[in-house]
Amino acid sequence: MTFKLGLTGSIGMGKSTTAQMFVDLGCALWDADAAVHRLYAHGGAAIASISEICPQAIVDGAVSRDRLRQEIQWDPELLQKIEGIVHPLVAQDRAEFVAKAESDILVFDIPILFETGGNAAMDAVVCVSIPAELQRERVLARGTMTEAQFEQILAKQMPNDDKVAKSDYVVLTDTLDHARAQVEKIVSTIREQLAHA
């Protein structure tokens, strides 16, 4: 029997680091963002369909996310068309992962898990969390986006408090050791449940 564990959390909360901690404990990981990268990369499954509706977004045989973002800003209806192409392909990628995975716990790293209703397909959900001030500090320290861009992303995501309230487990990522201890506890709790199932 396998256990499907959703992993979510807002930008800068430490989700990727936490995901790796689950992998280190023998869980199999499916990453939604990585799946989209595969679909957009040279030879990816989304290229042909996207080139039909937005040829400007194709650069050197791959989808340029920057170009795509610009096109969507100019034509807001384009986003729905792109999602109509990408979402079924992402679902297919996830189904292939489930079919091949050999671990007892499958972790699904999906930033917008609750926003898309993906939590319904999970046995439990983990939300990574830190106080808002620390989140802002971490994101802006990366130097990859402005404060305005950060605010835009936050505005599109479900508020952190709501995600925390809807989750079965919460991992506070204030320090690596604290986060690791919480992940270990979650994994052992789930493995105990599986042993008695």
Contact map, one row per residue, 1 for C-alpha under 8 A:
11100000000000000000000000000000000000000000000000000000000000000000000000000000000000000000000000000001000000000000000000000000000000000000000000000000000000000000000000000000000000000000000001000
11110000000000000000000000000000000000000000000000000000000000000000000000000000000000000000000000000011110000000000000000000000000000000000000000000000000000000000000000000000000000000000000001000
11111000000000000000000000000000000000000000000000000000000000000000000000000000000000000000000000000001110000000000000000100000000000000000000000000000000000000000000000000000000000000000010001000
01111100000000000000000000000000000000000000000000000000000000000000000000000000000000000000000000000000111100000000000011110000000000000000000000000000000000000000000000000000000000000000000000000
00111110000000000000000000000000000000000000000000000000000000000000000000000000000000000000000000000000111100000000000001111100000000000000000000000000000000000000000000000000000000000000000000000
00011111000000000000000000000000000000000000000000000000000000000000000000000000000000000000000000000000001111001000001001111100000000000000000000000000000000000000000000000000000000000000000000000
00001111100000100010000000000000000000000000000000000000000000000000000000000000000000000000000000000000001111101000000000001111000000000000000000000000000000000000000000000000000000000000000000000
00000111110000100000000000000000000000000000000000000000000000000000000000000000000000000000000000000000000011111000000000001111000000000000000000000000000000000000000000000000000000000000000000000
00000011111010100000000000000000000000000000000000000000000000000000000000000000000000000000000000000000000000110000000000000011100000000000000000000000000000010010000000000000000000000000000000000
00000001111110000000000000000000000000000000000000000000000000000000000000000000000000000000000000000000000000100000000000000001100000000000000000000000010010010000000000000000000000000000000000000
00000000111111000000000000000000000000000000000000000000000000000000000000000000000000000000000000000000000000100000000000000000000000100010000000000000110000000000000000000000000000000000000000000
00000000011111100000000000000000000000000000000000000000000000000000000000000000000000000000000000000000000000000000000000000000000000110110000000000000000000000000000000000000000000000000000000000
00000000111111100000000000000000000000000000000000000000000000000000000000000000000000000000000000000000000000000000000000000001110000100000000000000000000000000000000000001000000000000000000000000
00000000001111111100000000000000000000000000000000000000000000000000000000000000000000000000000000000000000000000000000000000001100000000000000000000000000000000000000000001000000000000000000000000
00000011100111111110000000000000000000000000000000000000000000000000000000000000000000000000000000000000000010000000000000000001000000000000000000000000000000000000000000000000000000000000000000000
00000000000001111111000000000000000000000000000000000000000000000000000000000000000000000000000000000000000000000000000000000000000000000000000000000000000000000000000000000000000000000000000000000
00000000000001111111100000000000000000000000000000000000000000000000000000000000000000000000000000000000000000000000000000000000000000000000000000000000000000000000000000000000000000000000000000000
00000000000001111111110000000000000000000000000000000000000000000000000000000000000000000000000000000000000000000000000000000001000000000000000000000000000000000000000000001000001100100000000000000
00000010000000111111111000001000000000000000000000000000000000000000000000000000000000000000000000000000001010000000000000000000000000000000000000000000000000000000000000000000000000000000000000000
00000000000000011111111100000000000000000000000000000000000000000000000000000000000000000000000000000000000000000000000000000000000000000000000000000000000000000000000000000000000000000000000000000
00000000000000001111111110000000000000000000000000000000000000000000000000000000000000000000000000000000000000000000000000000000000000000000000000000000000000000000000000000000000100100000000000000
00000000000000000111111111111000000000000000000000000000000000000000000000000000000000000000000000000000001000000000000000000000000000000000000000000000000000000000000000000000000000110010000000000
00000000000000000011111111111000000000000000000000000000000000000000000000000000000000000000000000000000000000000000000000000000000000000000000000000000000000000000000000000000000000000000000000000
00000000000000000001111111100000000000000000000000000000000000000000000000000000000000000000000000000000000000000000000000000000000000000000000000000000000000000000000000000000000000000000000000000
00000000000000000000111111100000000000000000000000000000000000000000000000000000000000000000000000000000000000000000000000000000000000000000000000000000000000000000000000000000000000010010000000000
00000000000000000000011111110000000000000000000000000000000000000000000000000000000000000000000000000010100000000000000000000000000000000000000000000000000000000000000000000000000000000000000000000
00000000000000000000011111111000000000000000000000000000000000000000000000000000000000000000000000000011111000000000000000000000000000000000000000000000000000000000000000000000000000000000000000000
00000000000000000000011001111100000000000000000000000000000000000000000000000000000000000000000000001110111000000000000000000000000000000000000000000000000000000000000000000000000000000000000000000
00000000000000000010011000111110000000000000000000000000000000000000000000000000000000000000000000000000011110000000000000000000000000000000000000000000000000000000000000000000000000000000000000000
00000000000000000000000000011111001000000000000000000000000000000000000000000000000000000000010010000000011110000000000000000000000000000000000000000000000000000000000000000000000000000000000000000
00000000000000000000000000001111111000000000000000000000000000000000000000000000000000000000000000000000000111000000000000000000000000000000000000000000000000000000000000000000000000000000000000000
00000000000000000000000000000111111100000000000000000000000000000000000000000000000000000100000000000000000111100000000000000000000000000000000000000000000000000000000000000000000000000000000000000
00000000000000000000000000000011111110000000000000000000000000000000000000000000000000000000000000000000000001000000000000000000000000000000000000000000000000000000000000000000000000000000000000000
00000000000000000000000000000011111111000000000000000000000000000000000000000000000000000000000000000000000000000000000000000000000000000000000000000000000000000000000000000000000000000000000000000
00000000000000000000000000000111111111100000000000000000000000000000000000000000000000000100100000000000000000000000000000000000000000000000000000000000000000000000000000000000000000000000000000000
00000000000000000000000000000001111111110000000000000000000000000000000000000000000001000100000000000000000000000000000000000000000000000000000000000000000000000000000000000000000000000000000000000
00000000000000000000000000000000111111111000000000000000000000000000000000000000000000000000000000000000000000000000000000000000000000000000000000000000000000000000000000000000000000000000000000000
00000000000000000000000000000000011111111001100000000000000000000000000000000000000000000000000000000000000000000000000000000000000000000000000000000000000000000000000000000000000000000000000000000
00000000000000000000000000000000001111111011111000000000000000000000000000000000000001001000000000000000000000000000000000000000000000000000000000000000000000000000000000000000000000000000000000000
00000000000000000000000000000000000111111111111000000000000001110000000000000000000000000000000000000000000000000000000000000000000000000000000000000000000000000000000000000000000000000000000000000
00000000000000000000000000000000000011111111001000000000000011100000000000000000000000000000000000000000000000000000000000000000000000000000000000000000000000000000000000000000000000000000000000000
00000000000000000000000000000000000000011111001000000000000111100000000000000000000000000000000000000000000000000000000000000000000000000000000000000000000000000000000000000000000000000000000000000
00000000000000000000000000000000000000111111101000000000000011000000000000000000000000000000000000000000000000000000000000000000000000000000000000000000000000000000000000000000000000000000000000000
00000000000000000000000000000000000001111111111000000000000001000000000000000000000000000000000000000000000000000000000000000000000000000000000000000000000000000000000000000000000000000000000000000
00000000000000000000000000000000000001110011111100000000000000000000000000000000000000001000000000000000000000000000000000000000000000000000000000000000000000000000000000000000000000000000000000000
00000000000000000000000000000000000000110001111111000000000000000000000000000000000011001000000000000000000000000000000000000000000000000000000000000000000000000000000000000000000000000000000000000
00000000000000000000000000000000000000111111111111100000010011100000000000000000000000000000000000000000000000000000000000000000000000000000000000000000000000000000000000000000000000000000000000000
00000000000000000000000000000000000000000000111111110000000000000000000000000000000000000000000000000000000000000000000000000000000000000000000000000000000000000000000000000000000000000000000000000
00000000000000000000000000000000000000000000011111111000000000000000000000000000000010000000000000000000000000000000000000000000000000000000000000000000000000000000000000000000000000000000000000000
00000000000000000000000000000000000000000000011111111110100000100000000000000000010010000000000000000000000000000000000000000000000000000000000000000000000000000000000000000000000000000000000000000
00000000000000000000000000000000000000000000001111111111110000000000000000000000000000000000000000000000000000000000000000000000000000000000000000000000000000000000000000000000000000000000000000000
00000000000000000000000000000000000000000000000111111110000000000000000000000000000000000000000000000000000000000000000000000000000000000000000000000000000000000000000000000000000000000000000000000
00000000000000000000000000000000000000000000000011111110000000000000000000000000000000000000000000000000000000000000000000000000000000000000000000000000000000000000000000000000000000000000000000000
00000000000000000000000000000000000000000000000001111111110000000001001000000000000000000000000000000000000000000000000000000000000000000000000000000000000000000000000000000000000000000000000000000
00000000000000000000000000000000000000000000000001111111110000000000000000000000000000000000000000000000000000000000000000000000000000000000000000000000000000000000000000000000000000000000000000000
00000000000000000000000000000000000000000000000000100111111000000011000000000000000000000000000000000000000000000000000000000000000000000000000000000000000000000000000000000000000000000000000000000
00000000000000000000000000000000000000000000000001100111111000111011001000000000000000000000000000000000000000000000000000000000000000000000000000000000000000000000000000000000000000000000000000000
00000000000000000000000000000000000000000000001000100111111111110010000000000000000000000000000000000000000000000000000000000000000000000000000000000000000000000000000000000000000000000000000000000
00000000000000000000000000000000000000000000000000000001111111110000000000000000000000000000000000000000000000000000000000000000000000000000000000000000000000000000000000000000000000000000000000000
00000000000000000000000000000000000000000100000000000000011111000000000000000000000000000000000000000000000000000000000000000000000000000000000000000000000000000000000000000000000000000000000000000
00000000000000000000000000000000000000001110001000000000011111100000000000000000000000000000000000000000000000000000000000000000000000000000000000000000000000000000000000000000000000000000000000000
00000000000000000000000000000000000000011111001000000000011111110000000000000000000000000000000000000000000000000000000000000000000000000000000000000000000000000000000000000000000000000000000000000
00000000000000000000000000000000000000011100001001000000111011111001000000000000000000000000000000000000000000000000000000000000000000000000000000000000000000000000000000000000000000000000000000000
00000000000000000000000000000000000000010000000000000000111001111111000000000000000000000000000000000000000000000000000000000000000000000000000000000000000000000000000000000000000000000000000000000
00000000000000000000000000000000000000000000000000000000100000111111100000000000000000000000000000000000000000000000000000000000000000000000000000000000000000000000000000000000000000000000000000000
00000000000000000000000000000000000000000000000000000000000000011111110000000000000000000000000000000000000000000000000000000000000000000000000000000000000000000000000000000000000000000000000000000
00000000000000000000000000000000000000000000000000000001110000011111111000000000000000000000000000000000000000000000000000000000000000000000000000000000000000000000000000000000000000000000000000000
00000000000000000000000000000000000000000000000000000101100000111111111100000000000000000000000000000000000000000000000000000000000000000000000000000000000000000000000000000000000000000000000000000
00000000000000000000000000000000000000000000000000000000000000001111111110000000000000000000000000000000000000000000000000000000000000000000000000000000000000000000000000000000000000000000000000000
00000000000000000000000000000000000000000000000000000000000000000111111111000000000000000000000000000000000000000000000000000000000000000000000000000000000000000000000000000000000000000000000000000
00000000000000000000000000000000000000000000000000000100100000000011111111100100000000000000000000000000000000000000000000000000000000000000000000000000000000000000000000000000000000000000000000000
00000000000000000000000000000000000000000000000000000000000000000001111111111110000000000000000000000000000000000000000000000000000000000000000000000000000000000000000000000000000000000000000000000
00000000000000000000000000000000000000000000000000000000000000000000111111110000000000000000000000000000000000000000000000000000000000000000000000000000000000000000000000000000000000000000000000000
00000000000000000000000000000000000000000000000000000000000000000000011111110000000000000000000000000000000000000000000000000000000000000000000000000000000000000000000000000000000000000000000000000
00000000000000000000000000000000000000000000000000000000000000000000001111111110000000000000000000000000000000000000000000000000000000000000000000000000000000000000000000000000000000000000000000000
00000000000000000000000000000000000000000000000000000000000000000000000111111111000000000000000000000000000000000000000000000000000000000000000000000000000000000000000000000000000000000000000000000
00000000000000000000000000000000000000000000000000000000000000000000000100111111100000000000000000000000000000000000000000000000000000000000000000000000000000000000000000000000000000000000000000000
00000000000000000000000000000000000000000000000000000000000000000000001100111111110000000000000000000000000000000000000000000000000000000000000000000000000000000000000000000000000000000000000000000
00000000000000000000000000000000000000000000000000000000000000000000000100111111111000000000000000000000000000000000000000000000000000000000000000000000000000000000000000000000000000000000000000000
00000000000000000000000000000000000000000000000000000000000000000000000000011111111100000000000000000000000000000000000000000000000000000000000000000000000000000000000000000000000000000000000000000
00000000000000000000000000000000000000000000000000000000000000000000000000001111111110000000000000000000000000000000000000000000000000000000000000000000000000000000000000000000000000000000000000000
00000000000000000000000000000000000000000000000001000000000000000000000000000111111111000000000000000000000000000000000000000000000000000000000000000000000000000000000000000000000000000000000000000
00000000000000000000000000000000000000000000000000000000000000000000000000000011111111100000000000000000000000000000000000000000000000000000000000000000000000000000000000000000000000000000000000000
00000000000000000000000000000000000000000000000000000000000000000000000000000001111111110000000000000000000000000000000000000000000000000000000000000000000000000000000000000000000000000000000000000
00000000000000000000000000000000000000000000010011000000000000000000000000000000111111111000000000000000000000000000000000000000000000000000000000000000000000000000000000000000000000000000000000000
00000000000000000000000000000000000100100000010000000000000000000000000000000000011111111100000000000000000000000000000000000000000000000000000000000000000000000000000000000000000000000000000000000
00000000000000000000000000000000000000000000000000000000000000000000000000000000001111111110000000000000000000000000000000000000000000000000000000000000000000000000000000000000000000000000000000000
00000000000000000000000000000000000000000000000000000000000000000000000000000000000111111111000000000000000000000000000000000000000000000000000000000000000000000000000000000000000000000000000000000
00000000000000000000000000000000000000100000110000000000000000000000000000000000000011111111100000000000000000000000000000000000000000000000000000000000000000000000000000000000000000000000000000000
00000000000000000000000000000001001100000000000000000000000000000000000000000000000001111111110000000000000000000000000000000000000000000000000000000000000000000000000000000000000000000000000000000
00000000000000000000000000000000000000000000000000000000000000000000000000000000000000111111111000000000000000000000000000000000000000000000000000000000000000000000000000000000000000000000000000000
00000000000000000000000000000000000000000000000000000000000000000000000000000000000000011111111100000000000000000000000000000000000000000000000000000000000000000000000000000000000000000000000000000
00000000000000000000000000000000001000000000000000000000000000000000000000000000000000001111111110000000000000000000000000000000000000000000000000000000000000000000000000000000000000000000000000000
00000000000000000000000000000100000000000000000000000000000000000000000000000000000000000111111111000000000000000000000000000000000000000000000000000000000000000000000000000000000000000000000000000
00000000000000000000000000000000000000000000000000000000000000000000000000000000000000000011111111100000000000000000000000000000000000000000000000000000000000000000000000000000000000000000000000000
00000000000000000000000000000000000000000000000000000000000000000000000000000000000000000001111111110000000000000000000000000000000000000000000000000000000000000000000000000000000000000000000000000
00000000000000000000000000000100000000000000000000000000000000000000000000000000000000000000111111111000000000000000000000000000000000000000000000000000000000000000000000000000000000000000000000000
00000000000000000000000000000000000000000000000000000000000000000000000000000000000000000000011111111000010000000000000000000000000000000000000000000000000000000000000000000000000000000000000000000
00000000000000000000000000000000000000000000000000000000000000000000000000000000000000000000001111111000000000000000000000000000000000000000000000000000000000000000000000000000000000000000000000000
00000000000000000000000000000000000000000000000000000000000000000000000000000000000000000000000111111100000000000000000000000000000000000000000000000000000000000000000000000000000000000000000000000
00000000000000000000000000010000000000000000000000000000000000000000000000000000000000000000000011111110010000000000000000000000000000000000000000000000000000000000000000000000000000000000000000000
00000000000000000000000000010000000000000000000000000000000000000000000000000000000000000000000000011111000000000000000000000000000000000000000000000000000000000000000000000000000000000000000000000
01000000000000000000000001110000000000000000000000000000000000000000000000000000000000000000000000001111110000000000000000000000000000000000000000000000000000000000000000000000000000000000000000000
11100000000000000000000000100000000000000000000000000000000000000000000000000000000000000000000000000111110000000000000000000000000000000000000000000000000000000000000000000000000000000000001000000
01111000000000000000000001110000000000000000000000000000000000000000000000000000000000000000000000000011111000000000000000000000000000000000000000000000000000000000000000000000000000000000000000000
01111000000000000000000000111100000000000000000000000000000000000000000000000000000000000000000001001011111100000000000000000000000000000000000000000000000000000000000000000000000000000000000000000
00011110000000000010010000111100000000000000000000000000000000000000000000000000000000000000000000000000111110000000000000000000000000000000000000000000000000000000000000000000000000000000000000000
00011110000000000000000000001111000000000000000000000000000000000000000000000000000000000000000000000000011111000000000000000000000000000000000000000000000000000000000000000000000000000000000000000
00000111000000100010000000001111000000000000000000000000000000000000000000000000000000000000000000000000001111100000000000000000000000000000000000000000000000000000000000000000000000000000000000000
00000111000000000000000000000011100000000000000000000000000000000000000000000000000000000000000000000000000111111000000000000000000000000000000000000000000000000000000000000000000000000000000000000
00000011111000000000000000000001000000000000000000000000000000000000000000000000000000000000000000000000000011111000000000000000000000000000000000000000000000000000000000000000000000000000000000000
00000001100000000000000000000000000000000000000000000000000000000000000000000000000000000000000000000000000001111111000000000000000000000000000000000000000011000000000000000000000000000000000000000
00000111000000000000000000000000000000000000000000000000000000000000000000000000000000000000000000000000000001111111111000000000000000000000000000000000000000000000000000000000000000000000000000000
00000000000000000000000000000000000000000000000000000000000000000000000000000000000000000000000000000000000000011111111000000000000000000000000000000000000001000010000000000000000000000000000000000
00000000000000000000000000000000000000000000000000000000000000000000000000000000000000000000000000000000000000011111110000000000000000000000000000000000000011000000000000000000000000000000000000000
00000000000000000000000000000000000000000000000000000000000000000000000000000000000000000000000000000000000000011111110000000000000000000000000000000000000000000000000000000000000000000000000000000
00000000000000000000000000000000000000000000000000000000000000000000000000000000000000000000000000000000000000001111111100000000000000000000000000000000000000000000000000000000000000000000000000000
00000000000000000000000000000000000000000000000000000000000000000000000000000000000000000000000000000000000000001111111111000000000000000000000000000000000000000000000000000000000000000000000000000
00000100000000000000000000000000000000000000000000000000000000000000000000000000000000000000000000000000000000001100111111011000000000000000000000000000000000000000000000000000000000000000000000000
00000000000000000000000000000000000000000000000000000000000000000000000000000000000000000000000000000000000000000000111111000000000000000000000000000000000000000000000000000000000000000000000000000
00010000000000000000000000000000000000000000000000000000000000000000000000000000000000000000000000000000000000000000011111100000000000000000000000000000000000000000000000000000000000000000000000000
00011100000000000000000000000000000000000000000000000000000000000000000000000000000000000000000000000000000000000000011111111000000000000000000000000000000000000000000000000000000000000000000000000
00111100000000000000000000000000000000000000000000000000000000000000000000000000000000000000000000000000000000000000000011111000000000000000000000000000000000000000000000000000000000000000000000000
00011100000000000000000000000000000000000000000000000000000000000000000000000000000000000000000000000000000000000000001001111100000000000000000000000000000000000000001110000000000000000000000000000
00001111000000000000000000000000000000000000000000000000000000000000000000000000000000000000000000000000000000000000001001111110000000000000000000000000000000000000001110000000000000000000000000000
00001111000000000000000000000000000000000000000000000000000000000000000000000000000000000000000000000000000000000000000000011111000000000000000000000000000000000000001111100000000000000000000000000
00000011100000000000000000000000000000000000000000000000000000000000000000000000000000000000000000000000000000000000000000001111100000000000000000000000000000000011001011100000000000000000000000000
00000011110011100100000000000000000000000000000000000000000000000000000000000000000000000000000000000000000000000000000000000111110000000000000000000000000000000000000001111000000000000000000000000
00000000110011000000000000000000000000000000000000000000000000000000000000000000000000000000000000000000000000000000000000000011111000000000000000000000000000010001000001111000000000000000000000000
00000000000010000000000000000000000000000000000000000000000000000000000000000000000000000000000000000000000000000000000000000001111101100000000000000000000000000000000000011100000000000000000000000
00000000000000000000000000000000000000000000000000000000000000000000000000000000000000000000000000000000000000000000000000000000111111100000000000000000000000000000000000000000000000000000000000000
00000000000000000000000000000000000000000000000000000000000000000000000000000000000000000000000000000000000000000000000000000000011111110000000000000000000000000000000000000000000000000000000000000
00000000000000000000000000000000000000000000000000000000000000000000000000000000000000000000000000000000000000000000000000000000001111111000000000000000000000000000000000000000000000000000000000000
00000000000000000000000000000000000000000000000000000000000000000000000000000000000000000000000000000000000000000000000000000000011111111100000000000000000000000000000000000000000000000000000000000
00000000001110000000000000000000000000000000000000000000000000000000000000000000000000000000000000000000000000000000000000000000011111111110000000000000000000000000000000000000000000000000000000000
00000000000100000000000000000000000000000000000000000000000000000000000000000000000000000000000000000000000000000000000000000000000111111111000000000000000000000000000000000000000000000000000000000
00000000000000000000000000000000000000000000000000000000000000000000000000000000000000000000000000000000000000000000000000000000000011111111100000000000000000000000000000000000000000000000000000000
00000000000100000000000000000000000000000000000000000000000000000000000000000000000000000000000000000000000000000000000000000000000001111111110000000000000000000000000000000000000000000000000000000
00000000001100000000000000000000000000000000000000000000000000000000000000000000000000000000000000000000000000000000000000000000000000111111111110000100000000000000000000000000000000000000000000000
00000000000000000000000000000000000000000000000000000000000000000000000000000000000000000000000000000000000000000000000000000000000000011111111111100100000000000000000000000000000000000000000000000
00000000000000000000000000000000000000000000000000000000000000000000000000000000000000000000000000000000000000000000000000000000000000001111111000000000000000000000000000000000000000000000000000000
00000000000000000000000000000000000000000000000000000000000000000000000000000000000000000000000000000000000000000000000000000000000000000111111110000000000000000000000000000000000000000000000000000
00000000000000000000000000000000000000000000000000000000000000000000000000000000000000000000000000000000000000000000000000000000000000000011111111000000000000000000000000000000000000000000000000000
00000000000000000000000000000000000000000000000000000000000000000000000000000000000000000000000000000000000000000000000000000000000000000011011111000000000000000000000000000000000000000000000000000
00000000000000000000000000000000000000000000000000000000000000000000000000000000000000000000000000000000000000000000000000000000000000000011011111101100000000000000000000000000000000000000000000000
00000000000000000000000000000000000000000000000000000000000000000000000000000000000000000000000000000000000000000000000000000000000000000001001111111100000000000000000000000000000000000000000000000
00000000000000000000000000000000000000000000000000000000000000000000000000000000000000000000000000000000000000000000000000000000000000000001000011111110000000000000000000000000000000000000000000000
00000000000000000000000000000000000000000000000000000000000000000000000000000000000000000000000000000000000000000000000000000000000000000000000001111111000000000000000000000000000000000000000000000
00000000000000000000000000000000000000000000000000000000000000000000000000000000000000000000000000000000000000000000000000000000000000000000000011111111100000000000000000000000000000000000000000000
00000000000000000000000000000000000000000000000000000000000000000000000000000000000000000000000000000000000000000000000000000000000000000011000011111111110000000000000000000000000000000000000000000
00000000000000000000000000000000000000000000000000000000000000000000000000000000000000000000000000000000000000000000000000000000000000000000000000111111111000000000000000000000000000000000000000000
00000000000000000000000000000000000000000000000000000000000000000000000000000000000000000000000000000000000000000000000000000000000000000000000000011111111100000000000000000000000000000000000000000
00000000001000000000000000000000000000000000000000000000000000000000000000000000000000000000000000000000000000000000000000000000000000000000000000001111111110000000000000000000000000000000000000000
00000000011000000000000000000000000000000000000000000000000000000000000000000000000000000000000000000000000000000000000000000000000000000000000000000111111111100000000000000000000000000000000000000
00000000000000000000000000000000000000000000000000000000000000000000000000000000000000000000000000000000000000000000000000000000000000000000000000000011111111000000000000000000000000000000000000000
00000000000000000000000000000000000000000000000000000000000000000000000000000000000000000000000000000000000000000000000000000000000000000000000000000001111111000000000000000000000000000000000000000
00000000010000000000000000000000000000000000000000000000000000000000000000000000000000000000000000000000000000010010000000000000000000000000000000000000111111100000000000000000000000000000000000000
00000000000000000000000000000000000000000000000000000000000000000000000000000000000000000000000000000000000000010110000000000000000000000000000000000000011111110110000000000000000000000000000000000
00000000000000000000000000000000000000000000000000000000000000000000000000000000000000000000000000000000000000000000000000000000000000000000000000000000010011111110000000000000000000000000000000000
00000000110000000000000000000000000000000000000000000000000000000000000000000000000000000000000000000000000000000000000000000000100000000000000000000000000001111111000000000000000000000000000000000
00000000000000000000000000000000000000000000000000000000000000000000000000000000000000000000000000000000000000000000000000000000000000000000000000000000000000111111100000000000000000000000000000000
00000000000000000000000000000000000000000000000000000000000000000000000000000000000000000000000000000000000000000000000000000000000000000000000000000000000001111111110000000000000000000000000000000
00000000100000000000000000000000000000000000000000000000000000000000000000000000000000000000000000000000000000000100000000000010000000000000000000000000000001111111111000000000000000000000000000000
00000000000000000000000000000000000000000000000000000000000000000000000000000000000000000000000000000000000000000000000000000010100000000000000000000000000000011111111001000000000000000000000000000
00000000000000000000000000000000000000000000000000000000000000000000000000000000000000000000000000000000000000000000000000000000000000000000000000000000000000001111111000000000000000000000000000000
00000000000000000000000000000000000000000000000000000000000000000000000000000000000000000000000000000000000000000000000000000000000000000000000000000000000000000111111100000000000000000000000000000
00000000000000000000000000000000000000000000000000000000000000000000000000000000000000000000000000000000000000000000000000011110000000000000000000000000000000000011111111000000000000000000000000000
00000000000000000000000000000000000000000000000000000000000000000000000000000000000000000000000000000000000000000000000000011100000000000000000000000000000000000000011111000000000000000000000000000
00000000000000000000000000000000000000000000000000000000000000000000000000000000000000000000000000000000000000000000000000011110000000000000000000000000000000000000001111100000000000000100000000000
00000000000000000000000000000000000000000000000000000000000000000000000000000000000000000000000000000000000000000000000000000111100000000000000000000000000000000001001111110000000000000000000000000
00000000000000000000000000000000000000000000000000000000000000000000000000000000000000000000000000000000000000000000000000000111100000000000000000000000000000000000000011111000001001100000000000000
00000000000000000000000000000000000000000000000000000000000000000000000000000000000000000000000000000000000000000000000000000001110000000000000000000000000000000000000001111110011001000000000000000
00000000000011000100000000000000000000000000000000000000000000000000000000000000000000000000000000000000000000000000000000000001110000000000000000000000000000000000000000111111011000000000000000000
00000000000000000000000000000000000000000000000000000000000000000000000000000000000000000000000000000000000000000000000000000000010000000000000000000000000000000000000000011111011000000000000000000
00000000000000000000000000000000000000000000000000000000000000000000000000000000000000000000000000000000000000000000000000000000000000000000000000000000000000000000000000011111111000000000000000000
00000000000000000000000000000000000000000000000000000000000000000000000000000000000000000000000000000000000000000000000000000000000000000000000000000000000000000000000000001111111100000000000000000
00000000000000000000000000000000000000000000000000000000000000000000000000000000000000000000000000000000000000000000000000000000000000000000000000000000000000000000000000000011111110000000000000000
00000000000000000000000000000000000000000000000000000000000000000000000000000000000000000000000000000000000000000000000000000000000000000000000000000000000000000000000000011111111111000000000000000
00000000000000000100000000000000000000000000000000000000000000000000000000000000000000000000000000000000000000000000000000000000000000000000000000000000000000000000000000111111111111100000000000000
00000000000000000100100000000000000000000000000000000000000000000000000000000000000000000000000000000000000000000000000000000000000000000000000000000000000000000000000000000001111111110000000000000
00000000000000000000000000000000000000000000000000000000000000000000000000000000000000000000000000000000000000000000000000000000000000000000000000000000000000000000000000000000111111111000000000000
00000000000000000000000000000000000000000000000000000000000000000000000000000000000000000000000000000000000000000000000000000000000000000000000000000000000000000000000000110000011111111100000000000
00000000000000000100110000000000000000000000000000000000000000000000000000000000000000000000000000000000000000000000000000000000000000000000000000000000000000000000000000100000001111111110000000000
00000000000000000000010010000000000000000000000000000000000000000000000000000000000000000000000000000000000000000000000000000000000000000000000000000000000000000000000000000000000111111111000000000
00000000000000000000000000000000000000000000000000000000000000000000000000000000000000000000000000000000000000000000000000000000000000000000000000000000000000000000000000000000000011111111100000000
00000000000000000000000000000000000000000000000000000000000000000000000000000000000000000000000000000000000000000000000000000000000000000000000000000000000000000000000010000000000001111111110000000
00000000000000000000010010000000000000000000000000000000000000000000000000000000000000000000000000000000000000000000000000000000000000000000000000000000000000000000000000000000000000111111111000000
00000000000000000000000000000000000000000000000000000000000000000000000000000000000000000000000000000000000000000000000000000000000000000000000000000000000000000000000000000000000000011111111100000
00000000000000000000000000000000000000000000000000000000000000000000000000000000000000000000000000000000000000000000000000000000000000000000000000000000000000000000000000000000000000001111111110000
00100000000000000000000000000000000000000000000000000000000000000000000000000000000000000000000000000000000000000000000000000000000000000000000000000000000000000000000000000000000000000111111111000
00000000000000000000000000000000000000000000000000000000000000000000000000000000000000000000000000000001000000000000000000000000000000000000000000000000000000000000000000000000000000000011111111100
00000000000000000000000000000000000000000000000000000000000000000000000000000000000000000000000000000000000000000000000000000000000000000000000000000000000000000000000000000000000000000001111111110
00000000000000000000000000000000000000000000000000000000000000000000000000000000000000000000000000000000000000000000000000000000000000000000000000000000000000000000000000000000000000000000111111111
11100000000000000000000000000000000000000000000000000000000000000000000000000000000000000000000000000000000000000000000000000000000000000000000000000000000000000000000000000000000000000000011111111
00000000000000000000000000000000000000000000000000000000000000000000000000000000000000000000000000000000000000000000000000000000000000000000000000000000000000000000000000000000000000000000001111111
00000000000000000000000000000000000000000000000000000000000000000000000000000000000000000000000000000000000000000000000000000000000000000000000000000000000000000000000000000000000000000000000111111
00000000000000000000000000000000000000000000000000000000000000000000000000000000000000000000000000000000000000000000000000000000000000000000000000000000000000000000000000000000000000000000000011111
